[in-house]
Amino acid sequence: MEHKNTTEQPGTGPIHVAPRNTGSVADFSRLHLNVPLFVEELRMNMGLDGDSQPILNLFARMYTLSKTHTPVILIGQPGVGKKKFAFFLHRLSTSSEVGCLFLSCDSIVRNGSSCFQVDVYLENVEAFRQQTVIIDRPELLPKSLCHELLSRFLLCTATTHPRVIITIDVQAFPKLLMSCGPKLKPILQGGVIHVPSLRERRSDVQKHILAKVRALNQAHGTTKRISVGALEQLSTREYPQNFHSLYAVIEKLYAVQDDISFDEKIVDEELRNTNVNALLPELTAGFSLEGFLGNLRQKIIWHALERSDYNQSRCAELLGVSPQAINKFLRAQGLSSKQLGK
C-alpha cells in the first residue's frame, strides 16, 4: 500500500487506490492452490478476489466439479456473488464465453410465470447447442413449474446435455429439497457447493473495499483515498447482505463525502447516522407479527449456524439453546450440516 505522506505514522495515512494490477501468471502460485495456474488467472481476470481459506477451498471444489458433468448447486447467503461464481464455473468447464444461457426465475415471475414454457426454452437450448444453463433462484417459481423445469434438465443423463448450474439462497434450499421427488432430491444434494459469506472470509473484505473504491474512482475520474484506520473499521463491520451491504456503504460514503480521503471520523459518523428504524418492518394492512417473528427466528438461527461454521454444538452455545433444538430445526428444514457443503 502506498501512503500519501511518508511523515505520517505507520498505519494511519490514507491509502492510494492504484489501478488494478493482476501481475503475471507466476504470481498466482502464491495462493498454493492444488489447481492449475489458469484457474487462478481466470478468477483474477473475472474480479473474484480473495485468498482466505474458505475461498481457496471453494475454488478447489469448483475445479474438481468442472471436470465432471455433475449438476452443481451453488448455495449461500444473499449477496455472496453466487451468479458470478456460476459464470466462473461455466468458463472453467468450457474455457469459452459462449454457449451459456442464464435463466432468471425472478424475471419469469415478474413477467408472468404462466407465459413461460419449458418446451420453448429447451428448444432454444438445443438450437444453439448451449454448453451451460444457469438457473437462478428456482424457488421463486410456482411449485409445479419449478418441478417441471428441474426435472427436464436434471433427469437427463446424456453427456451432450447442457451442464446445469443452480444458484439458490441457503435458506430456500431445504424447501426446494422437500418439494422435489425422490428422483430429483439425490441429484440436488450431490453437487452442492457452499459459497462463503463475508463473515467467513473476513480477511478478504479489505481487498473488496479497495477494489470498490478503485472502480468508483475510475468511473468518476477521481482519486479519492481511504485511510488505513477507516479501512480496518469498515472491514470489521457486519454486512447482513454481504456484498450488497458492503458496496452500499462504500457508495454512500463516496457520494456524500466531498473530502479527497475517508478517515475513521467520517466513517464513524456515517455509520452512526444509519437509521436503525430502517431495520423494522413496514406496518401495513396484512402484516403478521407471528409471521415476522417466525421469519426473524429462522434468520437468527441461520446466522448463528453460519457464524459457527455449521457446527450444531457451537451454534447452540451462541443462541443459548440445546444442540437438540438446532438439530430439530435442521431436520424440520430437511437439511443437515453435511448437505450445506460442510
C-alpha positions in Angstrom: 0.0 0.0 0.0 1.3 3.4 -0.9 1.0 6.2 1.6 0.3 9.8 0.7 2.7 11.3 3.2 5.7 9.4 4.4 5.9 11.6 7.6 2.6 10.2 8.9 2.6 7.5 11.5 2.6 4.0 10.1 -0.9 2.6 9.6 -2.6 5.9 9.8 -2.2 7.5 6.4 -4.7 7.3 3.5 -4.2 4.5 1.1 -3.8 5.4 -2.6 -6.2 3.1 -4.5 -4.0 2.4 -7.5 -5.2 0.9 -10.8 -5.6 -2.9 -10.6 -2.6 -5.0 -11.4 -3.1 -8.7 -11.5 0.6 -9.4 -12.1 1.9 -12.3 -14.1 0.7 -15.8 -14.2 3.6 -16.9 -12.0 2.2 -14.6 -9.2 -0.8 -16.8 -8.8 1.3 -19.6 -7.3 1.4 -17.7 -4.1 -2.1 -18.9 -3.2 -0.8 -22.5 -3.0 -4.0 -24.0 -4.5 -3.9 -27.5 -5.7 -5.3 -26.4 -9.1 -3.6 -25.4 -12.4 -2.5 -21.8 -12.7 -5.0 -21.0 -15.4 -7.7 -21.3 -12.8 -6.1 -18.6 -10.8 -5.6 -16.4 -13.9 -9.3 -16.8 -14.9 -10.7 -16.0 -11.4 -8.4 -12.9 -11.1 -9.5 -11.7 -14.6 -13.1 -12.1 -13.5 -12.6 -10.0 -10.4 -13.1 -12.9 -7.9 -10.6 -11.6 -5.4 -9.6 -13.2 -2.1 -7.1 -15.6 -0.7 -8.8 -16.7 2.6 -9.0 -20.4 3.2 -12.8 -20.6 2.6 -12.5 -19.0 -0.8 -9.5 -21.2 -1.7 -11.5 -24.3 -0.7 -14.3 -23.1 -2.8 -12.2 -22.7 -6.0 -10.6 -26.1 -5.4 -14.0 -27.8 -5.2 -15.2 -25.9 -8.3 -12.2 -27.0 -10.2 -12.9 -30.6 -9.2 -16.5 -30.4 -10.3 -15.7 -28.6 -13.5 -14.1 -31.8 -14.8 -17.4 -33.7 -14.5 -20.9 -33.2 -15.9 -22.5 -33.3 -12.5 -25.2 -30.6 -11.9 -23.9 -28.0 -9.5 -26.0 -26.2 -6.8 -24.4 -23.0 -5.5 -26.0 -22.2 -2.2 -25.2 -19.3 0.1 -26.5 -16.2 1.8 -27.9 -13.3 -0.3 -25.3 -11.1 -1.8 -22.3 -13.5 -1.8 -22.0 -13.5 -5.5 -23.5 -16.9 -6.4 -24.3 -15.8 -10.0 -20.7 -14.6 -10.6 -19.4 -17.9 -9.3 -21.8 -19.7 -11.6 -20.4 -17.9 -14.7 -16.9 -18.6 -13.4 -17.7 -22.4 -13.3 -19.1 -22.2 -16.8 -15.9 -20.6 -18.1 -13.9 -23.1 -16.1 -15.8 -26.0 -17.6 -15.8 -24.8 -21.2 -12.9 -22.3 -21.5 -15.3 -20.2 -23.5 -17.6 -17.2 -23.0 -20.2 -18.6 -25.4 -22.6 -21.5 -25.0 -24.3 -20.3 -21.8 -27.9 -19.4 -21.1 -28.9 -17.6 -18.0 -32.4 -18.3 -16.7 -33.6 -15.7 -14.2 -36.6 -17.2 -12.3 -37.2 -13.8 -10.8 -37.8 -12.3 -14.2 -40.1 -15.2 -15.1 -42.3 -14.4 -12.0 -42.3 -10.7 -12.7 -43.2 -11.1 -16.3 -45.9 -13.7 -15.6 -44.8 -17.3 -15.0 -47.8 -18.6 -16.9 -46.2 -17.3 -20.1 -43.0 -19.3 -19.6 -43.0 -22.6 -21.5 -40.3 -25.1 -20.7 -40.5 -26.8 -24.1 -39.8 -23.5 -25.9 -36.8 -22.8 -23.7 -35.5 -26.3 -24.2 -35.8 -25.8 -28.0 -33.7 -22.6 -27.7 -31.1 -24.5 -25.7 -30.9 -27.3 -28.3 -31.0 -24.9 -31.2 -27.9 -23.0 -30.0 -26.2 -26.1 -28.5 -25.6 -24.4 -25.2 -22.9 -25.9 -23.0 -24.2 -24.5 -19.8 -27.6 -23.5 -18.4 -27.6 -21.3 -15.2 -31.0 -21.4 -13.3 -31.1 -18.6 -10.9 -33.3 -18.9 -7.8 -35.8 -21.6 -9.0 -37.5 -21.5 -5.6 -39.3 -18.3 -6.7 -41.3 -20.2 -9.3 -44.6 -21.8 -8.7 -44.0 -25.3 -7.3 -45.3 -27.1 -10.4 -43.3 -25.1 -12.8 -40.2 -25.4 -10.7 -40.5 -29.1 -10.5 -41.1 -29.4 -14.3 -38.1 -27.2 -15.1 -35.7 -29.0 -12.8 -37.0 -32.5 -13.9 -36.5 -31.8 -17.6 -32.9 -30.7 -17.0 -31.6 -32.7 -14.1 -33.2 -36.1 -15.0 -31.4 -36.2 -18.4 -28.2 -38.2 -18.1 -26.8 -37.7 -21.6 -23.3 -36.2 -21.5 -24.3 -34.0 -24.5 -27.0 -32.3 -22.4 -26.0 -28.9 -21.1 -24.4 -28.7 -17.7 -26.8 -27.3 -15.2 -25.8 -24.8 -12.5 -28.4 -23.7 -10.0 -28.0 -20.7 -7.7 -30.2 -20.5 -4.6 -30.2 -18.8 -1.2 -29.2 -21.2 1.6 -32.5 -20.7 3.5 -34.5 -21.6 0.4 -32.6 -24.8 -0.3 -34.3 -27.0 2.3 -37.7 -26.1 1.0 -36.6 -26.9 -2.6 -35.4 -30.3 -1.4 -38.7 -31.0 0.3 -40.7 -30.0 -2.8 -38.7 -32.4 -5.1 -39.5 -36.0 -5.6 -37.2 -39.0 -4.7 -35.5 -38.8 -8.1 -34.6 -35.2 -8.0 -33.5 -34.9 -4.4 -30.3 -37.1 -4.6 -29.2 -35.1 -7.7 -29.7 -31.8 -5.9 -27.8 -33.0 -2.9 -24.9 -34.5 -4.9 -23.3 -31.3 -6.3 -23.8 -28.8 -3.5 -21.2 -26.0 -3.2 -21.4 -23.6 -0.3 -20.4 -20.1 -1.2 -18.8 -18.5 1.9 -20.2 -15.2 3.3 -18.1 -12.2 4.0 -18.0 -13.1 7.7 -16.4 -16.5 6.8 -13.8 -14.7 4.6 -13.2 -11.7 6.8 -9.6 -11.4 5.6 -10.8 -10.7 2.1 -13.0 -7.7 3.0 -10.3 -5.1 2.8 -9.4 -6.2 -0.8 -13.0 -5.8 -1.9 -13.3 -2.4 -0.3 -10.2 -1.2 -2.1 -11.4 -2.7 -5.3 -14.8 -0.9 -5.0 -13.1 2.5 -4.3 -10.8 1.9 -7.3 -13.8 1.1 -9.5 -15.6 4.3 -8.3 -12.5 6.4 -9.0 -12.3 5.0 -12.5 -16.0 5.6 -13.1 -16.0 9.2 -11.9 -12.5 10.2 -12.9 -11.5 11.0 -9.3 -8.6 9.9 -7.0 -10.3 9.5 -3.6 -8.5 7.5 -0.9 -9.2 5.7 2.2 -7.2 5.7 5.4 -5.8 2.6 7.0 -7.9 3.2 10.1 -11.1 3.6 8.1 -10.3 0.5 6.1 -9.9 -1.5 9.2 -13.1 0.0 10.7 -15.1 -0.9 7.6 -13.6 -4.4 7.4 -14.8 -5.3 10.9 -18.4 -4.2 10.4 -21.2 -6.7 9.9 -22.8 -6.8 6.4 -26.1 -8.7 6.6 -26.5 -8.7 2.8 -22.8 -9.4 2.2 -21.5 -7.6 -0.9 -24.8 -5.8 -1.4 -24.5 -4.2 2.1 -20.7 -3.6 1.7 -20.9 -1.9 -1.6 -23.9 0.2 -0.5 -21.9 1.6 2.4 -18.9 2.4 0.2 -21.1 4.0 -2.5 -22.9 6.1 0.1 -19.6 7.3 1.6 -18.3 8.1 -1.8 -21.4 10.0 -2.8 -22.0 12.1 0.4 -18.4 13.0 1.2 -16.6 15.7 -0.7 -13.3 15.0 1.1 -10.5 13.5 -1.0 -10.0 10.8 1.6 -12.1 8.8 4.0 -10.8 8.7 7.6 -12.1 7.0 10.7 -14.1 10.1 11.8 -16.0 10.2 8.5 -16.8 6.5 8.6 -17.8 6.5 12.2 -20.1 9.5 11.7 -21.7 7.8 8.6 -22.3 4.6 10.5 -23.8 6.3 13.5 -26.2 8.1 11.2 -27.6 4.8 9.9 -31.3 4.7 10.6 -32.0 1.8 12.9 -35.7 2.1 12.2 -35.0 1.0 8.6 -34.5 -2.5 10.0 -38.1 -2.6 11.3 -40.9 -3.9 9.1 -43.3 -1.7 7.3 -46.6 -1.9 9.2 -49.3 -2.1 6.6 -52.6 -4.0 6.2 -52.0 -7.7 6.2 -48.9 -7.5 8.4 -48.5 -10.6 10.6 -46.5 -10.2 13.8 -46.3 -14.0 14.3 -45.1 -14.5 10.7 -42.5 -11.7 11.0 -41.2 -13.1 14.3 -41.1 -16.7 12.9 -39.1 -15.5 9.9 -36.8 -13.5 12.1 -36.2 -16.5 14.3 -35.2 -18.6 11.3 -32.8 -15.8 10.1 -31.1 -15.6 13.5 -30.6 -19.4 13.6 -29.2 -19.4 10.1 -26.9 -16.5 11.1 -25.7 -18.5 14.2 -25.1 -21.6 12.0 -23.0 -19.6 9.6 -21.0 -18.0 12.4 -20.3 -21.4 14.0 -19.3 -22.9 10.6 -22.5 -25.0 10.8 -21.3 -26.8 14.0 -24.5 -27.6 15.9 -22.9 -27.5 19.3 -21.3 -24.1 18.8 -24.4 -22.8 17.2 -26.5 -23.8 20.2 -24.0 -22.2 22.6 -24.2 -18.9 20.7 -28.0 -18.9 20.9 -28.3 -20.2 24.5 -30.3 -23.3 23.4 -29.6 -27.0 23.4 -27.9 -28.8 20.4 -31.0 -30.9 20.1 -33.0 -27.8 19.4 -30.6 -26.9 16.5 -30.7 -30.5 15.2 -34.5 -30.4 15.3 -34.5 -27.1 13.4 -32.3 -28.6 10.7 -34.4 -31.8 10.4 -37.5 -29.7 10.1 -35.8 -27.9 7.2 -34.9 -31.2 5.6 -31.3 -30.4 5.7 -28.1 -31.4 7.6 -24.7 -29.7 8.0 -23.2 -32.2 5.6 -25.7 -31.1 2.9 -24.6 -27.5 3.3 -21.2 -28.4 1.9 -19.6 -28.7 5.3 
